Amino acid sequence: QHLLCPFCAGIRASKAMQKYTERINQVLDENKKLKPVLITFTVKNGEDLQERFHHLMKSFRTLLDRRRDYLKKGWGYNEFCKVNGAMYSYENTYNEKTREWHPHLHMFALLDDWIDQESLSATWHDITRDSMIVDIRRVKKTKGQGYTKAIAEVCKYALKFGDLSVQHTWQAYLVLKGKRLTGSFGCLWGVKVPDTMTDEPITDD
C-alpha cells in the first residue's frame, strides 16, 4: 500500500525513476534539441480534499485536451503546446494552521522550445479560475548523474504522503485510493510502473 507505507512508496518511486530515466535518455539521444524542465501546477487551497483533487485533475485534463486539439486540429495554441512529452505525479500537503489541503502536480517535461511562464500562467488561470501559479525551472545535466536528480524530484512525490500526520495520511488514502496519480504523455507516454511491489522480490539494490 504505497499510499500508506513510506517503504513501499520509496520502492515504487525508485522503480518509476529507473524506468523514466531509461525512457528520457533514449528520447534525448534521438532528439538532442529537446529542452528538459520541471513544471509545477497548483490550485487554490481548500478544506475539501476530494473537491480540490478533482478540480486540479480536471483542470490538467483540460490543458492536455487543448494541447491535443492544437496538435491534431491546428487550433487553440498556448504555451503548453511546446511540451513534446512529459511524466508527472500528484502531491498534496496539509496546512495545520489554515486546515486546508494544497494539491499540486509536479512534471518533468521535454520542450520543443522554451515556455513563456507568464503566458502559461494566464492559460492556467483561464482554466482553473482560481490559480495562476505555474513554476517552471530549467533542468541542467549533472556530471555522472545526468537528469536523474530532476527525475527523482518528480518520482518521489508519486503517492508519497509521508510528510502528513497519520490522521491526514489515512484521510488522503481514503479519498485518493484507486485514483490515477501519476502519468505521462507525448514522447514519454507508455512507461509502465506497477502499482504493487508484492509480486517482485526485494533485492539489494
Secondary structure, DSSP 4 states (H G I P E B T S, - for coil): -TTT-HHHHHHHHHHHHHHHHHHHHHHHHH-TT-EEEEEEEE---BS-HHHHHHHHHHHHHHHHHHHHHHHHHS-S--GGGGEEEEEEEEEEEEETTTTEEEEEEEEEEEESS---HHHHHHHHHHHHSS---EEEEE-PPBTTTBTHHHHHHHHTTTT--TTS-HHHHHHHHHHHTTS--EEEEETTTT----S-STTS-----
